[in-house]
Amino acid sequence: MIIESLSLMLIVLSAALAVKVKDLLISTAFLAVMSLLLALQYYLLQAPDVAITEAAVGACLSTAIFVLAIKHTSRVEK
Protein backbone atom coordinates (compact mmCIF):
# COMPACT_ATOMS: atom_id res chain seq x y z
CA MET A 1 0.00 0.00 0.00
CA ILE A 2 2.84 2.40 0.82
CA ILE A 3 4.71 1.60 -2.39
CA GLU A 4 1.57 2.13 -4.46
CA SER A 5 0.86 5.50 -2.83
CA LEU A 6 4.47 6.64 -3.20
CA SER A 7 4.48 5.52 -6.82
CA LEU A 8 1.30 7.45 -7.58
CA MET A 9 2.67 10.61 -5.96
CA LEU A 10 5.89 10.31 -7.96
CA ILE A 11 3.90 9.79 -11.17
CA VAL A 12 2.00 13.01 -10.59
CA LEU A 13 5.19 14.86 -9.61
CA SER A 14 7.13 13.72 -12.68
CA ALA A 15 4.20 14.60 -14.97
CA ALA A 16 3.98 18.07 -13.43
CA LEU A 17 7.72 18.59 -13.80
CA ALA A 18 7.60 17.41 -17.42
CA VAL A 19 5.06 20.13 -18.17
CA LYS A 20 6.81 22.82 -16.10
CA VAL A 21 10.41 22.45 -17.37
CA LYS A 22 11.41 24.57 -20.37
CA ASP A 23 14.25 22.29 -21.52
CA LEU A 24 12.65 19.70 -23.79
CA LEU A 25 15.31 17.05 -23.21
CA ILE A 26 14.85 17.18 -19.44
CA SER A 27 11.09 17.12 -19.97
CA THR A 28 11.51 13.97 -22.03
CA ALA A 29 13.51 12.41 -19.19
CA PHE A 30 10.69 13.20 -16.76
CA LEU A 31 8.22 11.56 -19.14
CA ALA A 32 10.42 8.45 -19.25
CA VAL A 33 10.50 8.37 -15.44
CA MET A 34 6.73 8.74 -15.37
CA SER A 35 6.36 5.86 -17.80
CA LEU A 36 8.63 3.62 -15.74
CA LEU A 37 6.65 4.46 -12.62
CA LEU A 38 3.45 3.63 -14.48
CA ALA A 39 4.96 0.29 -15.44
CA LEU A 40 5.74 -0.31 -11.76
CA GLN A 41 2.15 0.61 -10.87
CA TYR A 42 0.79 -1.84 -13.44
CA TYR A 43 3.05 -4.55 -12.04
CA LEU A 44 1.83 -3.85 -8.52
CA LEU A 45 -1.74 -4.12 -9.83
CA GLN A 46 -0.81 -7.62 -11.07
CA ALA A 47 -0.80 -6.83 -14.77
CA PRO A 48 2.74 -7.81 -15.77
CA ASP A 49 1.99 -7.94 -19.51
CA VAL A 50 0.78 -4.34 -19.48
CA ALA A 51 3.76 -3.35 -17.33
CA ILE A 52 6.24 -4.82 -19.80
CA THR A 53 4.49 -3.12 -22.71
CA GLU A 54 4.45 0.22 -20.91
CA ALA A 55 8.13 -0.06 -20.06
CA ALA A 56 9.09 -1.02 -23.60
CA VAL A 57 6.90 1.37 -25.55
CA GLY A 58 6.39 4.21 -23.09
CA ALA A 59 9.82 4.49 -21.57
CA CYS A 60 12.12 3.24 -24.32
CA LEU A 61 10.56 3.74 -27.73
CA SER A 62 8.74 7.01 -27.06
CA THR A 63 11.78 8.50 -25.34
CA ALA A 64 13.99 7.59 -28.29
CA ILE A 65 11.54 9.16 -30.75
CA PHE A 66 11.29 12.34 -28.65
CA VAL A 67 15.08 12.63 -28.36
CA LEU A 68 15.48 12.23 -32.13
CA ALA A 69 12.83 14.88 -32.74
CA ILE A 70 14.46 17.27 -30.26
CA LYS A 71 17.80 16.69 -31.95
CA HIS A 72 16.38 18.17 -35.16
CA THR A 73 14.74 21.15 -33.47
CA SER A 74 15.68 23.64 -30.78
CA ARG A 75 16.21 22.13 -27.36
CA VAL A 76 14.94 24.93 -25.11
CA GLU A 77 11.37 26.15 -25.42
CA LYS A 78 10.98 29.91 -25.67
MARFI-102290 format. One record per residue (C-alpha): residue number from 1; residue in three letters; chain; x, y, z. Coordinates in pm, whole numbers, plus 50000, padded with zeros to 5 digits. Layout:
<rs>
> NUM/ALA/A/X/Y/Z
...
</rs>
This chain:
<rs>
> 1/MET/A/50000/50000/50000
> 2/ILE/A/50284/50240/50082
> 3/ILE/A/50471/50160/49761
> 4/GLU/A/50157/50213/49554
> 5/SER/A/50086/50550/49717
> 6/LEU/A/50447/50664/49680
> 7/SER/A/50448/50552/49318
> 8/LEU/A/50130/50745/49242
> 9/MET/A/50267/51061/49404
> 10/LEU/A/50589/51031/49204
> 11/ILE/A/50390/50979/48883
> 12/VAL/A/50200/51301/48941
> 13/LEU/A/50519/51486/49039
> 14/SER/A/50713/51372/48732
> 15/ALA/A/50420/51460/48503
> 16/ALA/A/50398/51807/48657
> 17/LEU/A/50772/51859/48620
> 18/ALA/A/50760/51741/48258
> 19/VAL/A/50506/52013/48183
> 20/LYS/A/50681/52282/48390
> 21/VAL/A/51041/52245/48263
> 22/LYS/A/51141/52457/47963
> 23/ASP/A/51425/52229/47848
> 24/LEU/A/51265/51970/47621
> 25/LEU/A/51531/51705/47679
> 26/ILE/A/51485/51718/48056
> 27/SER/A/51109/51712/48003
> 28/THR/A/51151/51397/47797
> 29/ALA/A/51351/51241/48081
> 30/PHE/A/51069/51320/48324
> 31/LEU/A/50822/51156/48086
> 32/ALA/A/51042/50845/48075
> 33/VAL/A/51050/50837/48456
> 34/MET/A/50673/50874/48463
> 35/SER/A/50636/50586/48220
> 36/LEU/A/50863/50362/48426
> 37/LEU/A/50665/50446/48738
> 38/LEU/A/50345/50363/48552
> 39/ALA/A/50496/50029/48456
> 40/LEU/A/50574/49969/48824
> 41/GLN/A/50215/50061/48913
> 42/TYR/A/50079/49816/48656
> 43/TYR/A/50305/49545/48796
> 44/LEU/A/50183/49615/49148
> 45/LEU/A/49826/49588/49017
> 46/GLN/A/49919/49238/48893
> 47/ALA/A/49920/49317/48523
> 48/PRO/A/50274/49219/48423
> 49/ASP/A/50199/49206/48049
> 50/VAL/A/50078/49566/48052
> 51/ALA/A/50376/49665/48267
> 52/ILE/A/50624/49518/48020
> 53/THR/A/50449/49688/47729
> 54/GLU/A/50445/50022/47909
> 55/ALA/A/50813/49994/47994
> 56/ALA/A/50909/49898/47640
> 57/VAL/A/50690/50137/47445
> 58/GLY/A/50639/50421/47691
> 59/ALA/A/50982/50449/47843
> 60/CYS/A/51212/50324/47568
> 61/LEU/A/51056/50374/47227
> 62/SER/A/50874/50701/47294
> 63/THR/A/51178/50850/47466
> 64/ALA/A/51399/50759/47171
> 65/ILE/A/51154/50916/46925
> 66/PHE/A/51129/51234/47135
> 67/VAL/A/51508/51263/47164
> 68/LEU/A/51548/51223/46787
> 69/ALA/A/51283/51488/46726
> 70/ILE/A/51446/51727/46974
> 71/LYS/A/51780/51669/46805
> 72/HIS/A/51638/51817/46484
> 73/THR/A/51474/52115/46653
> 74/SER/A/51568/52364/46922
> 75/ARG/A/51621/52213/47264
> 76/VAL/A/51494/52493/47489
> 77/GLU/A/51137/52615/47458
> 78/LYS/A/51098/52991/47433
</rs>
